[in-house]
Amino acid sequence: MYRISTRGQYALLIMTDLAENDCGKCISLKLLSHRRNLPIKYLEQILLQLGKNGFVSGSRGTNGGYKLNRDASEYTVGEILRAMEGDLSPRGSTESNHLSSAGNEYFWNDFEQRINDFVDSVTLEDLVQKNTEFIGYEYCI
């Protein structure tokens, strides 16, 4: 079964973080690294890929960092994951898949379509909203 890599999961996490903390200013790499407990070098690689796909922009200097290029409502989970993972097919490569002609093509096509429809229906804003919903009181002793 196809799994989303940690790189894809972290990209989605970072994009959500940028959306949650969007105040029009850049968020420093150091702060993102600290908040999400990710090594700066790994975070840089993810942000570079997100930048190449036009999702974020970065700036250097005292007030440097990263920010979203669009409103959170304009990003879908599907486009972010595809930018990091490529095709989201649960079958992997169809050229190397000898089972595709075994009479189950309808199932696999439908399954793939449902996955893509779902990830394309969820926006970054939806994730931010879910993350900020009241989930109960938290007590620390």
NUGULO-791203 format. One line per field, with one value per atom (N, C-alpha, C, O): x, y, z; residue in one letter; atom name; residue number from 0. Coordinates in Angstrom, 3 decimals. Last residue first. Example, Ala and Ser with C-alpha at 12.3 -4.5 7.8 and 13.67 -1.06 7.14 Angstrom:
BEGIN
xx = [12.850_13.670_12.900_13.409_13.190_12.300_13.200_14.236]
yy = [-2.250_-1.060_0.030_1.138_-5.690_-4.500_-3.300_-3.319]
zz = [7.080_7.140_7.870_8.039_7.800_7.800_7.800_8.465]
type = [s_s_s_s_a_a_a_a]
atom = [N_CA_C_O_N_CA_C_O]
seq = [1_1_1_1_0_0_0_0]
//
This chain:
BEGIN
xx = [-0.035_0.259_1.753_2.230_-2.276_-0.886_-0.649_-1.024_-5.046_-4.536_-3.109_-2.783_-7.134_-5.870_-5.339_-5.207_-10.462_-9.494_-8.253_-8.324_-11.292_-11.368_-10.314_-9.392_-10.986_-10.898_-10.930_-10.622_-12.096_-12.015_-12.014_-12.934_-10.086_-11.357_-11.124_-10.080_-7.698_-8.051_-9.399_-9.812_-7.497_-6.472_-6.848_-6.362_-9.595_-9.670_-8.682_-8.991_-8.482_-9.742_-9.871_-10.218_-6.276_-6.088_-7.325_-7.220_-7.591_-6.694_-6.472_-6.481_-8.953_-9.709_-8.853_-9.337_-6.778_-7.648_-8.487_-8.707_-5.917_-5.046_-5.855_-5.628_-8.729_-7.824_-6.945_-7.207_-9.870_-9.448_-8.441_-7.430_-10.251_-11.395_-11.032_-11.810_-8.066_-8.305_-9.471_-9.657_-8.293_-7.188_-7.351_-6.837_-10.681_-10.640_-9.533_-9.795_-9.926_-11.049_-11.008_-11.265_-7.858_-7.552_-8.674_-8.408_-9.386_-8.260_-7.975_-7.864_-11.139_-11.661_-10.572_-10.811_-9.363_-10.174_-10.699_-10.701_-8.388_-7.475_-8.241_-7.820_-10.792_-10.072_-9.144_-9.122_-11.320_-12.273_-11.601_-11.815_-9.088_-9.351_-10.280_-10.059_-9.442_-8.258_-8.449_-8.017_-11.958_-11.740_-10.590_-10.739_-11.359_-12.432_-12.231_-12.319_-9.340_-9.031_-10.080_-9.737_-9.401_-9.729_-9.496_-9.460_-8.464_-9.905_-10.334_-11.530_-5.711_-6.288_-7.785_-8.330_-4.150_-5.001_-5.701_-6.220_-2.684_-3.639_-4.563_-5.662_-0.718_-2.067_-3.115_-4.311_1.720_1.140_-0.292_-1.004_3.160_2.080_1.388_0.565_4.911_5.478_4.409_4.719_3.208_4.031_4.585_4.715_2.088_1.234_2.043_1.620_3.561_3.753_2.899_2.973_1.025_2.396_2.456_1.491_-1.550_-0.954_0.519_1.195_-2.530_-2.302_-1.630_-1.189_-1.126_-1.769_-1.489_-0.334_-0.249_-0.764_-1.491_-2.377_2.781_1.458_1.028_1.843_4.751_4.428_3.016_2.156_5.377_5.349_5.237_5.589_5.308_6.363_6.496_7.595_3.182_4.432_5.597_6.733_1.192_1.715_3.029_3.898_0.730_1.285_1.863_2.916_-0.321_0.874_1.531_2.743_-2.596_-1.513_-0.222_0.863_-4.091_-3.657_-2.504_-1.531_-4.720_-3.809_-3.245_-2.068_-4.758_-5.379_-4.304_-3.135_-4.981_-4.124_-4.950_-5.752_-6.672_-6.348_-5.421_-5.109_-6.868_-8.038_-7.768_-8.549_-4.562_-4.649_-5.813_-5.744_-3.463_-4.297_-4.429_-4.408_-0.035_-1.470_-2.194_-1.594_2.509_2.335_0.868_0.557_3.506_2.699_2.575_2.541_6.947_5.512_4.803_5.419_10.015_9.132_7.694_7.275_12.698_11.975_11.113_11.442_13.965_13.797_13.046_12.795_14.718_13.292_12.969_11.831_17.502_16.999_15.542_15.177_17.894_18.124_17.465_16.942_15.874_17.007_17.075_16.401_12.795_13.674_14.745_14.546_10.622_11.537_12.351_12.568_7.381_8.519_9.348_8.834_5.504_6.049_7.121_7.685_4.632_3.745_4.197_3.371_6.125_5.399_4.476_3.620_7.772_6.411_5.530_4.332_10.002_10.092_8.713_8.511_9.024_9.294_9.365_8.852_8.960_7.703_7.854_6.928_11.724_10.794_9.455_8.885_12.568_13.101_12.164_11.845_11.295_10.885_11.405_10.744_12.745_11.297_10.826_10.047_15.326_15.065_13.578_13.202_14.937_15.368_15.068_14.611_14.394_13.359_13.683_12.793_16.902_15.777_14.649_14.029_18.360_18.769_17.627_17.409_17.030_17.008_17.357_16.713_15.022_16.353_16.282_15.551_12.073_12.679_14.074_14.286_10.089_11.139_11.743_11.899_8.345_7.991_9.048_8.929_9.518_8.099_7.746_6.937_12.153_11.907_10.475_10.245_11.686_12.430_12.147_11.927_10.431_9.722_10.366_9.671_12.588_11.339_10.518_9.972_14.482_14.815_13.549_13.454_13.204_13.513_13.787_13.367_10.680_12.065_12.182_11.381_8.137_8.430_9.810_10.071_7.210_7.915_8.155_8.349_3.892_5.342_5.928_5.236_1.218_1.766_3.276_3.879_0.679_0.382_0.947_1.128_0.017_0.141_-0.292_-1.469_-0.052_0.673_0.889_1.818_-1.376_-1.875_-1.273_-1.924_0.282_-1.088_-1.646_-2.312_2.597_2.678_1.294_1.148_1.466_2.070_2.132_1.763_0.779_-0.271_0.240_-0.478_3.326_2.354_1.226_0.768_4.317_4.941_3.988_3.863_2.617_2.713_3.264_2.736_3.224_1.865_1.834_1.102_5.885_5.542_4.144_3.914_5.624_6.224_5.926_5.735_4.474_3.758_4.300_3.530_6.518_5.196_4.396_3.722_8.518_8.768_7.442_7.269_7.477_7.592_7.840_7.412_5.217_6.505_6.489_5.612_2.288_2.846_4.129_4.122_2.204_2.228_2.823_3.738_0.461_1.198_1.103_0.038_0.835_0.000_0.881_1.932]
yy = [19.435_19.466_19.368_19.376_20.692_20.319_20.436_21.429_20.069_20.358_19.867_18.754_21.292_20.618_21.027_22.216_20.792_21.477_20.627_19.403_20.345_20.070_20.817_21.399_21.248_19.801_19.420_18.282_23.641_23.295_21.782_21.107_24.084_23.750_23.354_22.799_24.391_25.406_25.148_25.902_22.357_22.449_23.430_23.309_22.977_21.763_21.816_21.373_25.316_25.365_24.160_24.316_24.247_25.258_25.327_25.388_22.606_22.023_22.986_22.580_24.522_23.485_22.874_22.652_25.878_26.595_25.600_25.811_23.991_24.322_25.052_24.856_21.912_23.050_23.204_22.619_19.070_19.625_20.743_20.545_18.026_18.715_19.384_20.185_16.622_17.878_18.663_19.836_14.358_15.269_16.618_17.635_13.283_13.654_14.669_15.725_12.832_13.722_14.202_15.371_10.961_12.273_13.277_14.443_8.820_9.382_10.798_11.726_8.380_8.785_9.395_10.375_7.556_8.763_9.285_10.492_5.156_6.275_7.590_8.615_3.676_3.912_5.117_5.991_3.579_4.226_4.593_5.681_2.119_3.464_4.247_5.431_-0.269_0.563_1.980_2.938_-1.214_-0.963_0.006_0.994_-1.480_-0.587_-0.210_0.962_-3.464_-2.094_-1.094_0.004_-6.112_-5.250_-3.773_-2.941_-7.719_-7.592_-6.710_-6.578_-7.594_-8.813_-8.695_-9.511_-5.560_-6.153_-7.411_-8.197_-4.914_-3.934_-4.512_-3.995_-6.626_-6.927_-6.006_-6.277_-5.702_-6.728_-7.061_-7.713_-2.766_-3.453_-4.428_-4.020_-1.204_-2.350_-3.172_-4.165_0.709_-0.068_-1.315_-2.361_1.982_1.041_0.204_-0.889_2.540_2.593_1.544_0.358_2.615_2.845_2.922_3.331_2.414_1.261_1.431_0.451_4.748_3.679_2.456_1.561_7.791_6.532_5.459_5.265_10.390_9.778_8.461_8.071_11.551_10.940_10.262_9.629_13.452_13.052_12.498_12.930_14.420_12.970_12.554_11.431_17.210_16.517_15.044_14.488_17.875_18.619_17.897_17.966_16.284_15.946_16.666_16.124_17.666_16.314_15.918_15.283_20.065_20.091_18.708_18.592_19.221_19.870_19.919_19.823_18.042_17.276_17.924_17.250_20.124_19.103_18.307_17.945_23.250_21.985_21.032_21.130_26.745_25.561_24.327_24.349_28.827_28.576_27.377_27.033_29.321_28.710_28.333_27.602_30.723_29.306_28.594_27.389_32.800_32.602_31.098_30.297_32.481_32.672_32.527_32.173_32.113_33.010_33.323_34.310_32.094_31.550_32.577_33.779_32.618_32.873_32.271_31.981_32.630_32.100_32.486_32.657_34.922_33.712_33.293_33.569_38.025_36.990_35.780_35.639_40.249_39.908_38.812_38.691_40.102_40.199_39.786_39.051_37.819_39.027_38.972_37.939_36.621_36.561_37.853_38.837_34.975_36.139_36.010_35.377_32.941_33.159_34.411_34.852_31.703_32.535_32.808_32.892_28.824_29.730_30.602_30.281_27.678_27.702_28.693_29.327_27.186_28.446_28.559_29.444_25.073_24.861_26.098_26.059_26.040_25.742_25.539_25.802_26.067_27.320_27.127_27.950_23.376_24.132_25.463_25.921_22.882_22.200_22.945_23.120_24.496_24.723_24.115_24.753_23.280_24.628_24.998_25.739_20.872_20.859_22.217_22.299_21.821_21.019_21.017_21.146_23.081_23.865_23.131_23.739_20.852_21.858_22.720_23.048_19.710_18.968_19.926_19.818_21.753_21.296_20.564_20.774_21.932_23.056_22.607_23.038_19.256_19.800_20.876_20.730_20.010_19.464_20.058_21.237_20.894_19.967_19.233_18.012_22.885_21.560_20.496_19.351_25.104_24.783_23.366_22.714_25.063_24.905_24.452_23.532_25.513_24.337_24.038_22.886_28.018_26.855_25.558_24.616_29.497_29.380_28.188_27.435_29.242_28.801_28.595_27.621_30.473_29.052_28.482_27.369_32.872_32.434_30.915_30.190_34.026_33.264_32.643_31.977_37.263_35.987_35.336_36.017_38.617_38.672_37.283_36.271_38.184_39.027_39.135_39.687_36.341_37.711_38.694_39.878_33.090_34.090_35.459_35.700_30.790_31.929_33.047_33.845_28.932_29.235_30.520_31.246_28.811_29.325_29.734_30.762_27.660_28.985_29.627_30.836_25.204_26.119_27.534_28.494_24.130_24.412_25.393_26.310_23.827_24.698_25.080_26.223_21.954_23.280_24.271_25.417_19.749_20.322_21.745_22.638_19.248_19.616_20.268_21.234_18.523_19.657_20.162_21.370_16.251_17.449_18.686_19.776_14.504_14.826_16.103_16.942_14.388_14.903_15.317_16.347_13.239_14.507_15.167_16.372_10.834_11.852_13.213_14.232_9.826_9.863_10.918_11.781_7.989_9.342_9.369_8.977_4.816_5.631_6.984_7.108_2.247_3.501_4.264_4.338_-1.175_0.000_1.241_1.264]
zz = [35.641_37.082_37.275_38.410_33.323_33.600_35.086_35.711_31.304_32.639_32.760_32.346_28.912_29.127_30.494_30.786_27.826_28.673_28.868_28.974_24.350_25.782_26.548_25.976_21.858_22.038_23.511_23.867_19.640_21.051_21.209_20.747_16.724_17.368_18.812_19.158_15.487_16.476_17.143_18.024_13.645_14.690_15.792_16.916_11.919_12.740_13.899_15.005_10.741_11.489_12.428_13.599_9.434_10.476_11.363_12.588_7.593_8.591_9.751_10.913_6.071_6.783_7.891_9.001_4.949_5.893_6.707_7.900_3.177_4.296_5.370_6.564_2.258_2.094_3.331_4.383_0.682_1.964_1.711_1.036_-1.794_-1.186_0.136_0.654_-2.545_-3.246_-2.651_-2.972_-1.018_-0.701_-1.415_-0.949_-2.311_-0.898_-0.616_-0.041_-4.961_-4.674_-3.225_-2.940_-4.533_-5.096_-4.847_-4.554_-3.492_-2.732_-3.219_-2.418_-5.626_-4.314_-3.442_-2.736_-7.649_-7.826_-6.488_-6.247_-6.556_-6.811_-6.938_-6.402_-6.600_-5.348_-5.478_-4.611_-9.344_-8.444_-7.119_-6.586_-10.231_-10.762_-9.841_-9.586_-8.799_-8.569_-9.086_-8.445_-9.837_-8.406_-8.184_-7.464_-12.598_-12.140_-10.673_-10.308_-12.613_-13.025_-12.527_-12.087_-12.179_-11.051_-11.355_-10.449_-14.173_-14.015_-12.863_-12.602_-14.425_-13.860_-13.597_-12.853_-15.203_-16.229_-15.729_-16.521_-12.947_-13.462_-14.525_-14.724_-12.164_-11.696_-12.304_-12.194_-12.851_-13.719_-13.331_-14.096_-12.699_-12.007_-12.958_-13.778_-13.966_-13.265_-12.563_-11.906_-14.989_-15.914_-15.247_-15.883_-12.838_-13.573_-14.562_-14.936_-9.720_-11.162_-11.872_-11.551_-7.239_-7.658_-9.167_-9.813_-6.347_-7.025_-7.323_-7.636_-5.366_-4.400_-5.013_-4.291_-6.536_-6.895_-5.849_-5.470_-6.432_-5.203_-5.476_-4.715_-7.931_-8.080_-6.786_-6.115_-5.664_-7.026_-7.053_-6.285_-3.156_-3.372_-4.835_-5.196_-3.155_-2.414_-2.805_-2.787_-4.724_-4.917_-4.247_-4.716_-3.637_-4.968_-5.245_-5.927_-1.225_-1.205_-2.554_-2.612_-2.277_-1.436_-1.432_-1.613_-3.638_-4.387_-3.583_-4.155_-1.477_-2.644_-3.382_-3.720_0.186_0.690_-0.491_-0.501_-1.545_-1.163_-0.659_-1.033_-1.021_-1.117_-0.786_0.147_-0.488_-1.892_-2.108_-3.248_2.166_1.521_0.064_-0.545_2.782_3.156_2.472_2.226_0.086_1.254_1.521_0.586_-1.005_-1.223_0.110_1.125_-0.097_-1.241_-1.518_-2.184_3.335_2.245_1.132_1.394_4.283_4.395_3.189_2.164_6.135_5.102_5.371_6.515_6.673_7.015_5.840_4.687_8.084_7.081_7.602_8.799_9.413_9.441_8.431_7.979_8.833_10.200_10.321_11.238_6.009_6.786_8.153_8.572_3.272_4.194_4.995_4.691_2.549_2.477_3.548_4.584_0.553_1.658_1.445_0.316_-0.063_-0.466_0.780_1.895_-1.111_-0.098_-0.726_-1.772_-3.513_-2.345_-1.280_-0.625_-5.804_-5.689_-4.493_-4.455_-5.981_-6.452_-6.273_-6.557_-4.733_-6.166_-6.787_-7.972_-2.083_-2.790_-4.295_-5.053_-1.507_-1.470_-2.212_-2.882_-1.687_-2.598_-2.648_-3.725_0.450_-0.892_-1.928_-2.931_2.601_2.209_0.822_0.095_2.669_2.458_1.963_1.013_3.205_2.003_1.655_0.490_5.704_4.533_3.230_2.263_7.299_7.084_5.862_5.077_7.342_6.755_6.407_5.349_8.676_7.334_6.621_5.428_11.183_10.241_8.822_7.865_12.367_12.095_11.006_10.026_14.232_13.017_12.837_13.123_16.050_16.452_15.247_15.251_15.542_15.015_15.304_14.869_16.781_17.017_16.616_17.276_15.726_17.163_17.433_18.218_13.011_13.441_14.910_15.284_13.108_12.559_13.034_13.414_14.162_14.912_14.423_15.229_12.092_13.444_14.280_15.027_9.985_9.882_11.274_11.589_10.862_10.707_10.684_11.273_8.879_10.086_9.894_8.892_7.671_7.509_8.872_9.879_8.029_8.166_7.963_8.069_7.999_6.951_6.984_6.064_9.789_10.214_9.187_9.473_10.207_9.149_9.661_9.928_11.664_12.222_11.209_11.333_10.133_11.479_12.031_12.782_7.871_7.746_9.104_9.219_8.915_8.287_8.168_8.342_9.739_10.715_10.151_10.828_7.266_8.249_9.297_9.696_6.172_5.501_6.455_6.452_8.010_7.901_7.224_7.658_7.477_8.825_8.783_9.446_4.813_5.173_6.555_6.771_5.160_4.292_4.619_4.691_6.735_7.315_6.467_7.006_4.848_6.085_6.720_7.188_2.941_2.580_3.800_3.795_4.570_3.870_3.474_3.656_5.265_6.313_5.690_6.232_2.578_3.272_4.374_4.417_2.466_2.336_3.168_4.335_0.923_2.131_1.811_0.997_-0.704_-0.812_0.506_1.119_0.000_0.000_0.000_0.641]
type = [i_i_i_i_c_c_c_c_y_y_y_y_e_e_e_e_y_y_y_y_g_g_g_g_i_i_i_i_f_f_f_f_e_e_e_e_t_t_t_t_n_n_n_n_k_k_k_k_q_q_q_q_v_v_v_v_l_l_l_l_d_d_d_d_e_e_e_e_l_l_l_l_t_t_t_t_v_v_v_v_s_s_s_s_d_d_d_d_v_v_v_v_f_f_f_f_d_d_d_d_n_n_n_n_i_i_i_i_r_r_r_r_q_q_q_q_e_e_e_e_f_f_f_f_d_d_d_d_n_n_n_n_w_w_w_w_f_f_f_f_y_y_y_y_e_e_e_e_n_n_n_n_g_g_g_g_a_a_a_a_s_s_s_s_s_s_s_s_l_l_l_l_h_h_h_h_n_n_n_n_s_s_s_s_e_e_e_e_t_t_t_t_s_s_s_s_g_g_g_g_r_r_r_r_p_p_p_p_s_s_s_s_l_l_l_l_d_d_d_d_g_g_g_g_e_e_e_e_m_m_m_m_a_a_a_a_r_r_r_r_l_l_l_l_i_i_i_i_e_e_e_e_g_g_g_g_v_v_v_v_t_t_t_t_y_y_y_y_e_e_e_e_s_s_s_s_a_a_a_a_d_d_d_d_r_r_r_r_n_n_n_n_l_l_l_l_k_k_k_k_y_y_y_y_g_g_g_g_g_g_g_g_n_n_n_n_t_t_t_t_g_g_g_g_r_r_r_r_s_s_s_s_g_g_g_g_s_s_s_s_v_v_v_v_f_f_f_f_g_g_g_g_n_n_n_n_k_k_k_k_g_g_g_g_l_l_l_l_q_q_q_q_l_l_l_l_l_l_l_l_i_i_i_i_q_q_q_q_e_e_e_e_l_l_l_l_y_y_y_y_k_k_k_k_i_i_i_i_p_p_p_p_l_l_l_l_n_n_n_n_r_r_r_r_r_r_r_r_h_h_h_h_s_s_s_s_l_l_l_l_l_l_l_l_k_k_k_k_l_l_l_l_s_s_s_s_i_i_i_i_c_c_c_c_k_k_k_k_g_g_g_g_c_c_c_c_d_d_d_d_n_n_n_n_e_e_e_e_a_a_a_a_l_l_l_l_d_d_d_d_t_t_t_t_m_m_m_m_i_i_i_i_l_l_l_l_l_l_l_l_a_a_a_a_y_y_y_y_q_q_q_q_g_g_g_g_r_r_r_r_t_t_t_t_s_s_s_s_i_i_i_i_r_r_r_r_y_y_y_y_m_m_m_m]
atom = [N_CA_C_O_N_CA_C_O_N_CA_C_O_N_CA_C_O_N_CA_C_O_N_CA_C_O_N_CA_C_O_N_CA_C_O_N_CA_C_O_N_CA_C_O_N_CA_C_O_N_CA_C_O_N_CA_C_O_N_CA_C_O_N_CA_C_O_N_CA_C_O_N_CA_C_O_N_CA_C_O_N_CA_C_O_N_CA_C_O_N_CA_C_O_N_CA_C_O_N_CA_C_O_N_CA_C_O_N_CA_C_O_N_CA_C_O_N_CA_C_O_N_CA_C_O_N_CA_C_O_N_CA_C_O_N_CA_C_O_N_CA_C_O_N_CA_C_O_N_CA_C_O_N_CA_C_O_N_CA_C_O_N_CA_C_O_N_CA_C_O_N_CA_C_O_N_CA_C_O_N_CA_C_O_N_CA_C_O_N_CA_C_O_N_CA_C_O_N_CA_C_O_N_CA_C_O_N_CA_C_O_N_CA_C_O_N_CA_C_O_N_CA_C_O_N_CA_C_O_N_CA_C_O_N_CA_C_O_N_CA_C_O_N_CA_C_O_N_CA_C_O_N_CA_C_O_N_CA_C_O_N_CA_C_O_N_CA_C_O_N_CA_C_O_N_CA_C_O_N_CA_C_O_N_CA_C_O_N_CA_C_O_N_CA_C_O_N_CA_C_O_N_CA_C_O_N_CA_C_O_N_CA_C_O_N_CA_C_O_N_CA_C_O_N_CA_C_O_N_CA_C_O_N_CA_C_O_N_CA_C_O_N_CA_C_O_N_CA_C_O_N_CA_C_O_N_CA_C_O_N_CA_C_O_N_CA_C_O_N_CA_C_O_N_CA_C_O_N_CA_C_O_N_CA_C_O_N_CA_C_O_N_CA_C_O_N_CA_C_O_N_CA_C_O_N_CA_C_O_N_CA_C_O_N_CA_C_O_N_CA_C_O_N_CA_C_O_N_CA_C_O_N_CA_C_O_N_CA_C_O_N_CA_C_O_N_CA_C_O_N_CA_C_O_N_CA_C_O_N_CA_C_O_N_CA_C_O_N_CA_C_O_N_CA_C_O_N_CA_C_O_N_CA_C_O_N_CA_C_O_N_CA_C_O_N_CA_C_O_N_CA_C_O_N_CA_C_O_N_CA_C_O_N_CA_C_O_N_CA_C_O_N_CA_C_O_N_CA_C_O_N_CA_C_O_N_CA_C_O_N_CA_C_O_N_CA_C_O_N_CA_C_O_N_CA_C_O_N_CA_C_O_N_CA_C_O_N_CA_C_O_N_CA_C_O_N_CA_C_O_N_CA_C_O_N_CA_C_O_N_CA_C_O_N_CA_C_O_N_CA_C_O_N_CA_C_O_N_CA_C_O_N_CA_C_O_N_CA_C_O_N_CA_C_O_N_CA_C_O_N_CA_C_O]
seq = [140_140_140_140_139_139_139_139_138_138_138_138_137_137_137_137_136_136_136_136_135_135_135_135_134_134_134_134_133_133_133_133_132_132_132_132_131_131_131_131_130_130_130_130_129_129_129_129_128_128_128_128_127_127_127_127_126_126_126_126_125_125_125_125_124_124_124_124_123_123_123_123_122_122_122_122_121_121_121_121_120_120_120_120_119_119_119_119_118_118_118_118_117_117_117_117_116_116_116_116_115_115_115_115_114_114_114_114_113_113_113_113_112_112_112_112_111_111_111_111_110_110_110_110_109_109_109_109_108_108_108_108_107_107_107_107_106_106_106_106_105_105_105_105_104_104_104_104_103_103_103_103_102_102_102_102_101_101_101_101_100_100_100_100_99_99_99_99_98_98_98_98_97_97_97_97_96_96_96_96_95_95_95_95_94_94_94_94_93_93_93_93_92_92_92_92_91_91_91_91_90_90_90_90_89_89_89_89_88_88_88_88_87_87_87_87_86_86_86_86_85_85_85_85_84_84_84_84_83_83_83_83_82_82_82_82_81_81_81_81_80_80_80_80_79_79_79_79_78_78_78_78_77_77_77_77_76_76_76_76_75_75_75_75_74_74_74_74_73_73_73_73_72_72_72_72_71_71_71_71_70_70_70_70_69_69_69_69_68_68_68_68_67_67_67_67_66_66_66_66_65_65_65_65_64_64_64_64_63_63_63_63_62_62_62_62_61_61_61_61_60_60_60_60_59_59_59_59_58_58_58_58_57_57_57_57_56_56_56_56_55_55_55_55_54_54_54_54_53_53_53_53_52_52_52_52_51_51_51_51_50_50_50_50_49_49_49_49_48_48_48_48_47_47_47_47_46_46_46_46_45_45_45_45_44_44_44_44_43_43_43_43_42_42_42_42_41_41_41_41_40_40_40_40_39_39_39_39_38_38_38_38_37_37_37_37_36_36_36_36_35_35_35_35_34_34_34_34_33_33_33_33_32_32_32_32_31_31_31_31_30_30_30_30_29_29_29_29_28_28_28_28_27_27_27_27_26_26_26_26_25_25_25_25_24_24_24_24_23_23_23_23_22_22_22_22_21_21_21_21_20_20_20_20_19_19_19_19_18_18_18_18_17_17_17_17_16_16_16_16_15_15_15_15_14_14_14_14_13_13_13_13_12_12_12_12_11_11_11_11_10_10_10_10_9_9_9_9_8_8_8_8_7_7_7_7_6_6_6_6_5_5_5_5_4_4_4_4_3_3_3_3_2_2_2_2_1_1_1_1_0_0_0_0]
//
